[in-house]
Amino acid sequence: MCDVCEVWTADDLFPCRTCTRVFHDGCVRELGYLRAEALQAMKDTAHTTAGWSCYYCDNVNLLLTEEEMYSLMETFKQCKIIPESFLVSDELLQYRHFVSKQLFDKDLTDEEEEEALAQFAALDPEKRGQIEWADFLYHESLSVLRKFRTENSLVRLLTPKERDRARAVFQSLDQDKDGIITGSETLRAQTSWFQKLSQEQESQSCNVRLMGLCSPVSSMGISHVGPISENSPASSGSERSRDKDDNWAVSWDAFLRESSIYILAARPNSSAMHIRLPQ
């Protein structure tokens, strides 16, 4: 039944790829949660392999507690970041400098400034020279989760659908069915989950699919929706792969714990890459 009006009308319902909610387009329109283009995107993708995340799942900032969100908004206020506005690269740099001073009492290094600009590029896939407020907020919310929550607590935030799809990815990698995969396979899977599908036909060529994100784990070559920085999870994973034997064993439980932040970060419908989370 529609999550809003609680009426069942079969073909007219649009399912969320992340949770079990379904919606009528008219009900979603009346709530005013989605703009016209977002409503059209729902109609275009909800019944495809790519899928669509509903308002509640798309907004990963809703995963924060009231205290966490208040603290985050206070930081924005102190840095004169105006909510619901676009951010240009200079504003993002100013914000990063402020946070560095506030948390670590030091200025950003040249390398950290380059990382901030690379992060900006990842959040601006269409290269418009500005990033959406929602994408910036999602990125910062995920950063809070990664910094202050344990992996086990992040696993508890996953929906049954997300767990099932992660399990399917793990099983597809576990060729000998012994419940163990290699570390390098884990890193490739985690990185590739952030490749947003721009066209439905792309999804048809994927060997493994998770939440509408292409996961070409059978291929060694993985391209990203933007550059991976040294401080991003994908990059830190690459560092781990260099420091350790690529064949270190990863169980299902460990795979899910290590992947939880990646799965949560893949919820938004936006084409921006929300992978650049500070260490």
N, C-alpha and C positions, 0 to 999 in steps of 0.2 A: 504493500500500500504506500501511496505517496506520504512522505514524511511530514508534509505540511497539512494536507486536507484529509489524510487517512482514507482516501478513496482508491480502489484498485481499478485501473483501466488498461491493463496489459500493455499494448504496443505504445501507448502514449507516455510511458514512464521511462525516465532516464536514470540509469544506475550510476552510483559512485564507484570508481575502481578501487577505492581504499577501504571504505566501510560498507555496511549493508543497506544504507539508505538509498531510496529511489525517489524521484521527483517528477512532477508535471512541470513542463516549461512555463505554463501560465502561473503556477503557484510560486515558482522561483522568481518570475518577473514581478509579481505583486509584492513579494517581500522586499524587493529593491536591493537584494544582495549583489546582483550581477548587472553590469552594464550591457548594452545591446550586443557589443562584439563578443563579450564573454558568454552571453546566452547562445549566440550563434555557434560559438566554439563548443558549447555543451552539446548542442544538437548534432554537430558534425562529428564529434569524437566519442560520445558516451557509449555508442554501440559498436565501436571499432576496437581493434586490438590495443591501440594506444590508450583508450579510455579517458576518463575525465574525473577529477577530484571535486567533490562537492564543496560548498562554501566552508563547512566546518573542517574538512580535511586539508583543503588548499591553504587555509590560514594557519600555518604552523606556529605563529605567535600565540595561538590559543592554547598551546601546550605549556606555556609559562604560567607560573603561579602569579597571583596578584602582586606579591612582593617583588618578584623578578621583573614583571612588566613595569611596575612603578619605578624601580631602580633604573631600568633601561631608559624609560621616558625622561627621567630626571637628568640622566647623562645627555640625552639629546637636547634637553632644554638648556643645560649649562653650556653646551657647545653651539647653541643657537641654530639647531637643526629644526626646521619647521615641518611638523607633521603634514602628511598628504601632499607634499611638494616634491618636485623632481630634485635630484642632487647632481651637481656637476663634479668633475674630478677634483677641483680645488677644495670643494666643501668636504669631500670624503677625506682628502689629505688632512684638512684642518681637524676633522673629527678624530682621525687616527692619531694625530699629534696630541690632541687633548687627552684621549684615553691613555696613551703612553705616559704622559706626564702624571695623570691622575693615579694610575695603577702602579707604575714603575719608577716614577719620578725621573724620567729621562726622555730625551728627544728621540724621534725616529731616526734610525740610521738610513743611509742612502739605499741600502738593500731593502729595508722595510718600506721605504717610500715606493720603490719599484714594485714591491709586492702589493702594496695598496692600489697602485695604478693597474696592475695585472688583475686584481680583484674587481676593480671598476669595469675593466673590459669584459670580464666574465659575466657581470651583471648587466652589461649593455650589449647583448648579442647582435642587435641591429645597428650598432655603431652610430647612435644618434647623438652621442656626446653627453648623455644624461641618463640617470637610472631612475626607475620608478620607485616611489616611496615604499610600495608593498614589497618589492624585491629587496630593498635595503633592510626593511624591518624583518623580513623572513631570515635574511642572512644573519643579522644580529641576534635574533631569537635563537637560531640554531647554534650560534656561537655560545650563548649563555647555557644552553642545554649541554653542549659538549664540554664546557669548562666546569660546570658545577653539578652535573648529574653523573651517577655511576652507569656503567654499561648495562647492568642488570635493571636499573630503573628505566633506562631507555627502551630496553626490550619490552618492559611492561606497557609502554605506550603504543606498541605495535598492535594493529588490528588483526583479527584472525585471517583476513584476506592477505595481509602483508606477510604474516608468518607462513601461510600456505605457499605463497609464491616464492618466498625465500627458500622454503623447503624444496620446491620444485627445481630451483636453480642449483641448490646443493646436490640433489640427487642426480641431476644431469651431469654434474662434474664428477660424481662418485662412480666412475665407470666400473670398478670392480665390486661395488656394493658392500664395502667393508665398513662404511660409516666414517671414512676418513678421506679428506682431500688434501692437496698440497697447499702450502702458503702462497705460492705464486698464482695458483688458480683462484684463491680467495681474493688476492689483490686485484687481479684482472676483473673479477666479477664486481667487486665493490666500485672500481673506477668506471666500468662500463655502464653501471646503473644510472649514471648522470648524463647519458646521451639521450637527450629528449628527441622523440620522433617528430619530424617536421611533416612527414607525409605518411599516410597509411601504408603505401606500397613498401616503404622501408621496413615496416614491421614484418612484412611477409617473408623477408629474407633472414630474419633473426632466428638463431637456433635456440635461444633461451629468452624468455620475456619476463619482465618483472615490472608491474605497475605501469605498463605502457612505455617502459624504457628499454631500448635495445641493449641486449647483453650478448654480444658476439663472442662468447667465451671460447668457442672452438677455434677462433682466429687469434694469432699472436699479435696482429696489428690492431691497435685500438686508437681511434681518433677521439678527441674531446671537443666539447662545445666551448672552447676557449682554452687559453694556456693554463697549465698546471704550475702553481707556484711552489717554492720550496716549503712554505708553511701550510700548504693545503693537505688534507687527509690523503689524497691520492699520491702526492709527492712524498709524504712521510711514509706511505706504504712502499713506494719505490725505494726509499732509503732503507727500510726494513729488509726489502728483498736483496739489497746489496750486502747488508750486514749479516744476513742469515742464509743458510742453505735454502734454495728455492723449494726444496722438497720437504720442509718441515711439516709435520702432521697437524691438521686442523679438524677437530670434531664438529659435529652439527651444532652443539651448544656454543662452542667457541666462535664458530662462523656467524651464528645469529647475534651474539653479543658484539662482536667486532663490526658487524654490518649494520647494526641498529641505527646509528646516526646517519648513515648513508641512505637507508630506506626512508627515514623520516624526512631527510632533506630532499628526497625525490618526490614528495607529495605535491608540491605546487604545480599548477598548470602552466605557469610562466615558462617561456623558453630560456630565461636567464639561468645561469648555472650557480646554484647556491652551495657549491662545494667548498668554497674558500673560507674555511673556518680556522681562526687563529689557534695556535697550539696552546 
